[in-house]
Amino acid sequence: MKKILLFVLLNTTLFAKIENDVSLTWAHNSFDDDKILFGSARFYGVRAGAMIDDAYGAQIGYEQTRAANCQGLTLRRYYVNGVLQTELENGLKPYAVATFGYETSNKDYRPNQTFMGLGAGIKYRFSNNTNLFLETRALKSMETKEVTWATTLGIGYTFNSMSFFSQSDDVANTLLQKSNINPVVFVQKSRVQKSNSDTSIYHDTERQKPIITKTMLGIRREKHGFYVQIVALESASPFPYIKQLQAQGYNNASVRKARHRKLVVVGPYVNREGASSALSDLKSIRADAFITQF
């Protein structure tokens, strides 16, 4: 079971596009088992997770009771979680979780058994790399048929996410300044050839127009921090907003993907104060601009 859970995490991490994190957890479990003192136990553990995209991810975890708080009974749990989350404008991330795991016991009266369950929680990132979460899960034991309510508090560290389109803003801005023709962002590979005059610009051989790639437009995963969100687009091109912002001197303007939308943002800023200072100026460009955190 341990090897299976480790295999799940490693494979999920390899394909993670957004973020990975490791957390320390403390949980209070309410049992139906009369042999466990007061019908409850405290668990301490560790959890690691990886988000595959903005909404979906997976976690594996290990937790263990303190024998002193349940009459010498030691329970160990190994589990894997599937996670579905969303993000609110204030930086809070509510999420739903589905759990499958295996529990071992050091007492004969309680069998080793599998369990599964459902739950919900909320996560808050209070710095670039640190987050706090609180969740509740209802766990169904397959052998004893009991339902255990587990309330978990955790503190986690988020490490560097995988970055796509990592070319710098300076290069993107330089390329945009060289091109005065409306760009073609998506073209078929068969129609693209490199320009002899400029090794950084590609041309559409049919339309004879410079092609500005996603990287040149700043469409990429930025570092975590505070941003000023200018607009959220579903089908319209973000290019006019990027060009307008860069004309105003905001070379840190970029586009982030959020599900089926493209978010035009300015940042990141290391703290909310820096983002607030930029927001006061950006209100003149977009009155409904606001601060968000990734």
C-alpha positions, 0 to 999 in steps of 0.5 A: 500500500505504501508503495502504491501511494508513493507511486501515485504522488511521484507520477502526479508531481511529474505532471504538476503544472501549478504547485507542489506542497508539503504540509504538517497536519494535526487532526481530531478524529471522532470514533464510534469505537467504544474501546477508544478512549472518549471515542476520539483520538488525535493524529499527527502527520505529514502530507504532500500534494501536487496540483495538475492544473488550476482546479485538480490535484492529488495528495498522499499522506501519513498520520498516526495517533499518540498511544497515550491518548487512546489507551495504548492503541496506535493507529497508522493511516496511509491515504491518497486524496483527490482534490478539486479546488477553486480560488476566490478573489481574496486569496482563499481556496475552498476545495473538495476532497475524496479520500482512499486509504489503509489503516493499521492497528497494534491491537487485536480488537481493531483490525487493519482495514481500508477506508474511504471518504469525502470532505471539504476544506479551505486553504489560505496562503499568507505568504508566497510559500506558506499556507494554512488549511482546515478541512473536515472529512467523513471516513467510512471504515470497510471492516468495522463499518464505522464512520469517523469524522476527521477534522484536520488543521495543517500548515504547508510549504509550497515550493516552486511551480513548473513554469511554462513560457518563461521568457522575460518581459524585456524580450517580449517588450522588445519584440512587440516594439519591433512589430507594428503589424497586428500579430497572428498568435496561432498558425499552423506549423507548416506555414511558419518559417524563420525570418532572415532579417530577425532571428527572433521574429517568425513570419506567416508565409501566406499572410506575410505578417509577423507572428508574436508568440505566446511567450512574446505576449507574456502568457506564462505562469508567473511566480507567486505573489500579489497582482493587480488584475485588469480584466478576465477574458473568455474569447477576446484577445488579451493583446490590446490590453498587454500593449496598452499596459506596456505603453504605460510603462508596465512591462510586468504585465502578463496573462495568466490562465484560470480555467477557461479564462485569460487574466490580464494582470500586472505583477507580481509584487512581494506584498499587498502594499506594493500592489496597492500602490500600482492599483491606484494608478491602474484604476485610470486604465481599468476602473474595476481593477483589483488586487488578487494573489496567486 
